[in-house]
């Protein structure tokens, strides 16, 4: 076996062109079916394609032929968590923190300089289609046999099934109750397997997408701290190897082997010292005895495991011991594994930003059989994949013909062999056909997006549908076998701007036959269906207040003065404000206000009419008025959530309605006009101009705490103002002050607490706002830290948070006390734990506790560790007369489940191992009720 770690395969900070640019995490690696290139996805939100010959051949690496870096793809806006080549080698699928699955297609015209950097794309790949549908990070994707389907999973707990031909959504599976972090297909095509943080592996039937089985036993005690749970199906279809499983009440880390049909897990791969992150089967079947015929008893497989202990192991299922164990290959955990199609090369990627390559010989992997043996063996299952949608064809019996790209002509590709600098290389030669062209004005939506299903029951593409996707062009396209994809030299591919680039709004050619739109040659019919004669009209609704009135356009919004009774009441209100001491400016009176309802096609609107001195409040859904009401005082603020609508009037009154127009609360008199209003689910928050903070739970019809004054927060300096004020779903206010501090109010402590502040951003190593893009932010605490900088910059502060971070980095050379960084980082994590507990963000609480435990373990602070353990464990013994009343959960997480993960961290540390092991034994005895 030959082992290598190519240092030039890396994702780095493109803003730094020097050698000191930081190496960023690589989350995924995958080998092209012909073995000639690999794709990697990283924290820099980019996909990079590399040639494998310089990795495997030192002479090729030294000569620079073929080029090392082939292409950099930059359409994603968040870290790229997974990349997977289609089996036909023509398409590449990627998933990202930006919630999008992207399909990339080979494009001979996309070569040239990478936007925003000095890199050169030797070969071109362009986005063929965006597949939106996930509501959170896409963690794993997989192509089915013959590329009939594509499956994607994510942190939204969804499994999305896409048609491998049309790239439209076929099914949405939502039975998982936790983050889904792994997916794989049965090589027969009969089943799909997914693995989730809900501690299950679910098996789905591909015939009707119903649940075949659910496996839970090996994962009951598995920790929830792994980045991925990537599982793999053996090439003979007999077994699934699933990651992040445990034995012995969670104290032994294993990979679980699940048997087909019975779906039991009686086999374990034991040996790793930490959680297994990823499993990957070699694509070849292996024979126990090469001289014997192919049969179930004579077949075995080879599987590779990557774990958080920084090691890689390779197992052959006929042996109880691994073939190899490569320990401490990386500085951090393994994120992904990928075998080459010939079964002799294994690629591993790590969060430390490097990849490792294990190159075997056929003698070392004894009994490797050709792929024809696998095809012959799988045929005994008698399962046939569904036929392709109408209008699509196969390139051959195995690989589908990819639809032509939507922004260039159909291309016949032929392969020619050319000798360049003494080396024979394959060249892709594109011949353009003569097709009618349609002129379109360029726009930002040049990349087609897949349709999102509205329900769980979705059929495949209808053959007689009038809607013709750009990908559904039935003209033939000759695509070479996968082995013919080669690497033209950079000198052979001079940089030329694509002909489709235009300037000054000139028409852009879209190489699509006009008749492919399915209409009368008119572009206006694109993407629309003709209404059939039996189309059902809108559902009838009952009589409502104002429901017979048409929705009117609001007209220009203007600021109004006072009128009539409202003016007199406002004058009295001003007297009250002056008596209380006006701390905040009142909101201006506008002629029109609007608040949209999240997740619903509805909005709350307010019309203040200066002509007839009337104030009308209404809820509009679609094109219909659901209800309306009239108020005696003009409205200055409005807020709508999926559960209620609230409007605040100039006279200091507050009205709260349901979505049917019923008043959920009596009109509340706040004493002064409103300066801030916000709602989140059932929680409503208001801050008046007198500086009084109010929070209510509308469903329970009670206040979250007594009204409290904001004077202690903003009266310390005349320049301090409130930049933003929001409320969490549990009724905790989140108030950002211009001094760089975010506050909340704790009703148990009867005091304001600091949620976060600029001080942590400048000095803490655990500041959340540094690393991720806004799309990847999910928790309320993480979002608060990230947006702290955004609020500063929006409000024009001369010293923003980004300046603070940059200054802190620049001043690293300044002499600081010896324990400066450690003390501040621990203080930041402890403060964050208290704030998250108040905000009741369970996923973030687990994360911050584990970060805190790791920091304590790294520093060896035994006293802090013991205190944390005892806090999570609770009282060990019952004592007469003592009322403990310790809740069993924190933020909805069982205390001892959290303690188990913390002890796992301590047990693996060098300084706290004995403490962790002792308490693990105590915890085990307590769970067995021996204490």
N, C-alpha and C positions, 0 to 999 in steps of 0.2 A: 504493500500500500504506500502511496505517495501522498504526503500532506503538505498543503501550502496555504498561506494567508496573503493574498495579493493586497498590498498596502494601498494601491492606486484605486481599488474599488471602494469608493466612499461617497457619502453624502455630507456636504459641509455647508457652512454659512456662505452663501454666494455674495454677501455684502463685503466679505473679506477675501481679497484676491491673493494675499500672501500665504506663505506656508504655515502661518500660525492659525489659520482658520480652523475653528473647532470641528471635530468629527462628530456628526449627528447620528442619532440612532437609526438603524436599519430594521424595519419591522417585517419585511417580507422579501423572499427571493424565490424565483421560479425559473426553470430551465426550459428553453424553447424545445419543441419536439424533435428538431433535428440536431440538438446539442450544440449548435453553433453560437448561441448567445444566451445570456441570462438577463432577466429584468429584476430590478430591486426597487422597493418603495421605502421612503424614509421620512424623518421628522421635518425635512425641508419642504414638504408638500410636493416633491418631484418624484417622477419615475425615471430611472436611468437604465439604459440598455447597454450591456457590455459584451464584448467578444470573449468567447471562452478559450480560444486557441492561445492567446498570450498568458492565460492563467495556467493552462496545462502544459505548455511548451515553452521552456526558457528561451530557446532560440527565437521563437516568434515574439516573445516579450521584448527581447533585446533589439530586434530588428524593427519593431513597430508595425509589422505587417501580419495580419490585418490590424486596423486601429483598435486600441483598447476600448475607448468610449465611442459608442456608435450613435446614441441619441439621448436627448434629455427632453422629457415631456412635462409641461408646466401648467396644465389646465386646472388641476385641483387647487383648492384654497385652504386645505387643512392637511395635516400629516397623512401620508399614504400608508395604510395599514396592511394592505394585501394586494398582490399582483398575481395573475394567473393567465398563462397562455391557453388558447383554445387548442384542442387536439389536432385541428387541421393546420395550426401554425400561423394562420393568417391574421387572427384577431388576438388582441391582448385585453383582458378585463382588469380593472383596478377599482379598489374601494378605499374610501377616505373618511377622515373626521368630518369632512364637509357634507356628509350624509348622501353622497352621490356615488353610484357605480358608473364608471366610464368605460366605453368600448372603444378601443383604438384599432385603426386599420393602417396597413402599409400604404404609404403614399410617396411615389417617386418624386413628386414636386415639393415635398416638405423639407428638403435638405436646406442647410444654411446655418447662419448664426442663431444661437438661442437668444431669445429676447431678454435683455437686461443683464447679459453676461458675455464673457469672451469665448464661451464654448461653441464648438461647431458640431452640428448634426451631420454625420457622415451619411446616414440613411434617414428616411423620413417616415414618421408615424403620426397620424392625425386623429383627432377625436371623431369617431363615426357616429356615436350616439350617447347621450346622457340618459341614465336610468334613475330618475328620482323616485322616491317612494318610502325610503327610510326616514325616520324622524330623529335619528341619532347616528353615532359613528358606525360605519360599516366595518366589521371586524374580520370577516372571512367570506370568500366566494369560491365556487367550484363549478366546473363544467361537467355535464353529464357525459356518459359514453356517447361517442359520435357527435358531441356538441348539440344534442337535441334540446337540452335545457341548460340554463344557468341559474344557480341558486346563490343567494346572498343573505347574510345574517348580520345583525348589528345589536347595538346597545339599547335599541328600542324594543327588544324582545321579539322582534318579528323575523320570520323566514319568508323571503320573497322568491318566487319562482318566475323566471323569465323565459320566453320562447327563444330557443337558440337560433332561429331563422329570422323572425320578425323583430326580436328584441322587445316585444311588448310583454307586459306583466300577465302571467297566466293564473297565478294564485298567491294569496297572502295567508300564511299560517301564523296564528297568534296564540297558540296554546302554551308557549313557554311563559314562566312567571319570573324570569330573571334575564340578565344580559346574555345574549347568545353569542358565543365566542368561537365556534367551530362548526364546519359543515363538510360532509364528504358524500360521494355517490357510490352506490353499489355498482361494481363493474358490469354486472348483468344489466343494470338499468331498472331493476324492479323496485328498489328501495332508495331512500335518502336518509341520512343520519345527521342529527344536529346535537350539539352539546352546549349546555348553558350553565350560568351561575345558579340556577335553581336546583343544581345538583342532580340533573337528569341527563341521560342521552335518550332522545326520542327517535324512533324509527318510523318513517312515513312511507306509505304505499304510493308509487308514482301513477298508478292507474286511476285513482280517485282522490289522491292527496289526503287520505284519512290516516289516522294514527294507527300504526301496526302494533307498536310495543313501546314501553317506557322502562328504561333500566335505571335503577336508583341505588342499588346496594353498594357498589364500589365507591360511590361519591357522597355517601351520607355524612362523612367526616372530612370531606375535602375542603381546604381553605379557599376563601373567595378572593385571594389577593393576586392571582395570576393575571397577566395581561391577556393571554389567549387560552383557549381550551381546544387546540387543533387536533382533530382525530383523523384516522385514515382507515380505508377499507382494503383488505388484502386482494391481490389481483385474481385469486381464485374464487373470490366472493364468499369465502367461508367464515371470515372473522373481521371484526372491527377492533382496532386498538385505540382506546380512548385515553386522553391525558388527564392529569390532575385527579387521580384516584388515590385512595389510601387503604391500608390495612391496619389491624390492631388499634381500633378506636382513633385512627388519624395519626398515629405516630410513625407509621412506615409509609413512605411515598412509593407509589407504584404506577404502572400503566396497566389498565384493565383490558383484557382480551374478551370480547363479547362474541358468542357463537351465533351463527346465522340460524334463523327459524326458531330455535328455543329461546334465543335472546337472554341467555344466562352468562354469567361472568365467573367461571371457575378457574381461570388461568390468570396469573399476574406476572408482570415483568418487574422484578424487585432488584434494587441496587442503588438507585439514585438517592442522594442525601437531601434532596429538596424536591419541590413539586415539579412534575413533568409538564412542560409547557406545550410540546408539540410531538406528534407521532407521524411518521411518513413511511409508507410501504414502498419497497422497490417495485417498479412496474412489471417485473418479470416473475413468472412462476419458476420455482426451483424443484428439481427432482431429487428425492432422497437417494435413489439408485438410478443412475443415468442409463444403465443397460436394461432396466425394466420398463414396461409400457406405462403410459400416462394413466393414472388412476387416482382416486381420492386418497388412498392410503400411501401413494408414492409421491404426493405433492407436499411441499412446504414453502414458506415465504421468508423474506428478509425484511425486517422493519427497523427503522432508525428512530431513536428518541432523543429529544433535546430538553434539558431541564434547567431549573433556576440555580442548580449547583455549578453551572458553567461548564458542564460536561456533555458529551455526545456518546451514546452507546448504539451499537448495531447488533441486532439479534437475528438468529436463524431459528425458525420455530421448531425445528427438529432437535434443538439443543436447549438444555436448561440454563446454560451460561451464555453470556454475550460473546459475539465474535471479537469485538474490540470495545474498549472503553477509553475514550480520549478525555482525560480530566483537565479541567481548568484551561480549556481551549480559548476561552474568552475572558474578559474582565467583568462581564455582566451576563445576564441570563440569555439563553438561546430563544429567539423569537420565531424562527421558521426553518424548515428543512425541505429540500427538493432533490429528487433523484433525476439523473439524466435518463433519456428514453432507452439507452443501451444498457442501463442498470449498473454501470461500472463507476459512476461518479456521483458523489453526494455533496451537495452544497448546504452550508449552514449559515444563518444570519443572526446577529446579536444586537442587543440594544447598545453595546459599546461602539457601534458604528463600523464594525468589520464583518467580513465573511471568511469562512474557512472552507477548504475544498479537500475532500478525501477521494483519492483516485485509486480504485482497486483493479486487480487483474482478474481474469476469468478463473484462474486457479484458486485465488483467494475466496471468491464467491462460488464455491463448488456446486455444480449441478444446475447452473443457469440454463434455462430453456428459451428457445426463440419465441417471439410473440405469436407465431402461428399455433404453437402448442396451447397458449392461453385461449385464443379464439376458438380452437377446436374444443377445449374443455368447457368453456362457457356456453357453447351451443347446446349442451345437454340440458340446460335449465329450460330451454324452449320458450324464453321470453323475447318478445319482439317489441322494439321501440315504436311509438306512434308514428304514423306517416307524417312527412312534412306538410305544412300548410299549403293550400292550393296556390299554385304559381311559383313554387320554389322547387328546386331540383337538387339532387345529390351530385357531387363531383364524381364519386364512386360509391360503392356500397357502404363505405364507412364514413366518409367525410362530407359534410354539406358544403355546397357552393356558397360562399359568402355573398350577400347582396352587394352590388356596386356601391361605392361611396357616393353620398348625395351631393358633393360639391365638386366633382370632376367627371370627366367622360368615362364610359366603360372602357376598361383596359384589358387587352389580351396580353398576358405576360408569358414571355418565353425566356428560357435560360440559355445563355451562351457561355462557354468556357473560354477564358482569355488568360494568357500568360502575362503577368505584370511583375516586373523586377525579378524574373526567374521563378515566380510562384504562380501556380494555376489557381484562379479564383472563379467563383460563379458570379455572373452578372445578371441582374434582373433588367430586362429590356422591355419597356412599355410601348405598345403601339396604340395610338388613339384612333378610334373609329369615327366615322362621320355621322354625327347625330344632330337632330334639330336642337336648338338652344332656346332657352327661355330667359329673358332678361329680368332680373330682380334687383331691387335697390338693396345694397348691403345693410344688414342690421346686426344687433348684438345677439340675436337668437339664431345664429348660423348653424349651431349644432342641434340636430333633432333630439327631442326628448321622448322617452317612452311614456305611454299613457298609464295612469294610475288606476287600479281597479277600485270600484266603488263598493264592492261586496266581496265575500269570500268565494262566490261561485262565478268563475270567469271561464268562458270557453276560449278555444284557440281561434286564430284568425278566420273570419268568415269568407268563404271563397267568392261570394257574390256581393260583398260589401262595396258600396260606391266609394268608400274612403280608401285611397291608395297611398300607403306610406311611401316615402321616398326610397326606402330600402327594397320595396317589392317590385323590382324591375325584372322581367323574365327573359331579357336578352342574355344570350349565353356568354360565359366568361371563362376562359381556359386558365385554370390555376394550376401551377406545377405541383408535383409532390412536395411534401414538407422538406425533404432532404435537399432540395435545390435552392433553398434560401442561402445566398452567399453574401460576401462583404466586398463591395467595390471600394477601391482605395480613395482617400480624400482627394487626391489630385485628379481622379477621374470624375469627381462630382463637384465642379466649380459652383460657387454660390451664385444662384440667380433667383431674384424674387419670383414667386409663383405668379403665373399670368393672371390668376384670379384676383390678385391684389389690385385695388382701384383707388383712385384719389378723387376728392372733390365731389363725392356722391355720384360718380359715373356708374352706369349699369354694370352689374356683375354677372358673368355667364354662369349659369347653373346647368351642368351637362346632364339633363334629364329629358328623355323623349316627352314631347308635349302630350301624347296620348296616354302616358303613364299616370296622369292625374285622374283619369276616369271620367272627366267631365266632357264638355263640348269644346275642349281646347282652351278653356278659361281657367286661369290660375285662381280666381276667386273661390272656386269650389274646393281648394286644397284643405284637407283636414276636416271637411264637413260632410255629414250624411244627409241625403235627401229624406225628408219626412215621409214615412209610409202612410198609406191611407188609414191604417188602423192604429195610428199613433194615439196614445192615451193623453188626454189633455191634463191640465193642472188639477190637482185634487181639490175638491170643494172644502171650504172651511166655514165654520159657523159665523154668525153675525158677531162683529166686534165693534168697539167704540172707535169710530173713524175709519173702519175698514172699507167703506165705500168711496173713500177719497183717494185720488191719484197722488203719487209721490211727486212733489214739485222740486225743481232745482233751487238751491239755496240763494243763488245770486251772489254778488260780491259781499264779502264780510267787512263790516265797518265797526269802528268803536263808537259807542253811543254815550250820550249824557244821561242825566237823571230825568225822571218824569213823574209827575203826579204823586200818588201815594208812595210809590217806591222811593222817590226822592226824599219825602218827609221821613219815611222809616229809615232811610240810609243816613239822614242827618242825625237821628236819634242813635243809630248804630255807631256813628262816628264819635258821639259823646261818650258812649260806653267804652269804645276803644281807647279814647284818650284817658278815661279814668283808669282803665286797666293797664295802660301803657302799651302803645302800639309798637310791636316788635318787627312785624313783617308787612310788606306792602300788600294791599288787597288786590285781587285780580281785576283786570279791566272788564268793563261791560261791553260785550260784543253782540252783534246782531244775530250771529249763528254759531252754534257749538255742535260738535259731533264726537261721539265716542264709539268706536267699533267693538263688537263683541268677539273675543278670540274664539276660534274654532267654529264659529257660526257665521252664516251669511246674513248678519243683522247688524244694525247700528242704532244707537240712541241719538236723537237729534233734538236741539233746542232752538226755537226761533223767538227772539226778542224783537217785537215790532215797535218801532219808535212812533209810527203813524197813529196807531190806535191803542198804544200802551197795553199790549197783551203779550203774555209769555206762554208759548205752547211747547209742551214736551211730548214727544212721540217716539215709538219704537218701530223701526222699519225693517222688515225681513224680505229680502229680494226686492220686488217691486210693489210690495203691499204694506200698508200701514197696519200694524198689529193692534195698536191702541194709542190714544192721545189723552192729554190732560192739560188743564190751564192752571196757572199759579198766580197769586196776587203780587209777587215781587219778581223782578227779572232775575234770571239764572246767570251765575258767573262761572260755574264749573259743573262738569258732568262726567260720570264714570259708569261704564257698563261691564259686567262680567257674565259668564255663562249662567249665573245664578240670580243676579239682581241688577237693577239700574238705580243709580243715585244721582240727584241733582242738588246743588247748593245755591241758595238764593242770596241776593245782595243784602237782604235784611237779616242774615245770619241764620236762616232756617235751612233744614236739610230734609229732603223727602226721599224715601227709599221704596222702590216698586219691584214687584215680581215681573217676569216676562209676559204675564197676561195683563199687567197694568194694575194689579192689586197693591195697595200700600202694605208693605211687610212690617213697617214700623210706624208709630205715630210721628207726625212732623216734629223734628227735633229743633230746639232753639239753642244755638251755640253762643249767642251773645255778640258775635262779630262776624264779619264776612270771612269767607274761606280764602286761604292762600295756596294750599295744596290739598289734593284729593287723590286717592288711589284705592283700588280694590283688587283682591286676589282670591278667587273662588268665593268662599263665604265671608271673607274678612274685608272690612271697610275701614279706611283710615282717613282722617281729616285733620289738617292743621289750620287754625284760624289766624287772622291777622294779629290777634292779641297774643299769639304764641302758645295757645293751648292745643295740646295733642290729644286726640280722641281716637280710640279703636273699638270696633264692635264686631261681634260674630252675628251676622244677620240671621242665620238659620236658627241659632239659639236665642236670638233677641235679647242679648245682654252685652255689656261692655267687657272688653278684655282686661281692662284695668281702669282705675279712676282717672279722670282728666288730669293731665300734668302739664306743667309749664316748661317751655323750651328756653326760658330765660337763662338758666345756668349754662346752656351750651353756646348761646350767641351773644350774651351781654358782656362777656369778658373783653371783647374788642368791638369798637364801632364798625370795623371793616368785615366782621364775620357775617356771612349770609348762608342760607340753606341753598345748596346747589341742586339737590334732588331729594325726594322723599317718596318711598315706596313701602309696601307692606307685604310680608310673607304670608303664605297660606294659613299659618297658625295664628295670625294676628300680631306678630312681632313687627314693629316699625323699623325701617332701615333708613336712617337720615344721614346724608352726606353734607358736612359743613365745609366751608371754603378753607378752613385751616388744615385740610388734608386728613380729617378723621371721620370715620363712619361710626355712628352711634345706633344703639337700639335701647329699648326699655325693658328691664326685667321686673315683672310684677311681684316676684317672690322676694327680690332684694329691695324693691321700691326705689330703684335708682337707675339712672342711665348707665350703660356699659359701653366700652369701646369695642366695636366689632373688628375693626382693622384701621390702620392708619399709615401715613406716609413713612413713618419711622421704620416700620418693618420692611417696606420696599427698599429702603436705602441700605439696610444692614443685614436682613435675614437671608439665609441661604435657601429658605423654603418658601419664598414669595411666589404666589401662584400666577401673578400677572405677567411673568417673564416669558414663559415658554410657548403657550398654546394660543391658537387663533380663537376668535370669539365663537366660531361655529362649534368648536370642540368643548366649550364651557357648558356644563350641565347644572351643577349645584349652585344654590343661592350664594353660598360663601365664596366659591371660586369666581362666580360671576361678579360679585361685589368687588373682589380684589382686582379683577381684570378691568372692570369699568371705572375703577377709581381714577385711573389715568385718563380715560376717555372723558369723564366729566370735567377734569381739570382743564384739558385742552379745549373742550367745547366752550367753556366759560372764560377762556382767554386769560387764565392765570399766568403770570409772568414766570412762575417756577412750577412747572408741571411735574407729574410723577415720573414721566420718562426722563426728564432732566435729572431727577433725583437718582434714578437707577444708573444713568450714564455717569453722573458725578461720583456715585459710590464706586463704580467700576474703575473710573479714572483715578480715584484717590486710594486705590488698593495699595499703592506704594507707601502711603503715609503710615507712620508708626501707630499701631493700635495696641491696646492692652492685650496680653497674651490670650485671655479667654473671651475676647470681644465677640467674635463671630459665633462661638458656641453658645454663650450666654444669651445673645439676642435671638438666635435661631430657636433655642428651647423656649424662651419667653414668647416668641411669636406662635409656636405650635401650641403652647399651653393656653394662650389667649384665644387662639382659633378654636380649640376644643370647647371652651366655655361658650363662645359665640355660636358655634354650630349646634351645641346642645340646646341653646335658647331658641334657635331658628328651626330645630327639629328636622335637620337634613341628614337622614340615616346613612346614605351612601357616602357622604362626605365625612361623617363622623368616624366611620370605620377606617377610611383612608387616612385621616389625620392622626388617629390613635396609632396606626401601624407605622406611620412616618415618625411619630414621636418615640415609639418603642425602638425603632431602628436607630434613631439618633442617640438615645440613651445607651443602647447596646454598643454602638460604635465608640462612644466615649467611655464606656465602662462605669457608668454612674449607678452603683448597686443600690444605694439608698432610694434614689428616685424610682428605680425599677421595682423594688419591693413595695413601695407606696402605691405605685400604679397597679401592681398585681393584687394587692389587698383591696384596693378600691373596686376593681372589677370582680374579684372573687366574692366579696361580701363577707359577712360574719361567718367564721369557721364553726364556732360552737354557740349553742344557745345558752344564755345566762338568765336565771330567774330575776324578774323585775326589770329587765332591760327590754325596751321596745325598739327594735331595729328598724322595722318597716322599710327595708331597702328594696326598691323596685327591682323586679327581675330583668328589666330591659332598660337600655339607654338609647334614646332616639329610635325605639322600636327594635333594637338589636338585642338579643339575649346576652346578658353580661358574660356568661361563661363561654359562649361561642366566640365573643370578642377576645376573651382571655386566652382561649386556645390558640388563636392566631398570634397573639402577643408572645406567648410562651414559646411558640415555634421559632420566632425571631430570636428570642433570648437564648434558646437552646443551641442555635447555630452560631452564636457569637463566640469570640475567643475568651472574653472576660466574664460573661454572665452565663456560660453554658451550664454550670452546676446548679445555679439558682433556677434556671429555666427547667432543667430536668427534674429537680426536686419538686417544683410546683406542678409540673406535668403529672407526676405520680400522685400528688395530693388531689389534683383536679380529677384524675381518673378514679381515685377512691371515692371522692365526693359524688361523682356521677353514678357510681355503683352503690351509693348510699351506705358506704362503710364509715362515714364520719358522722 
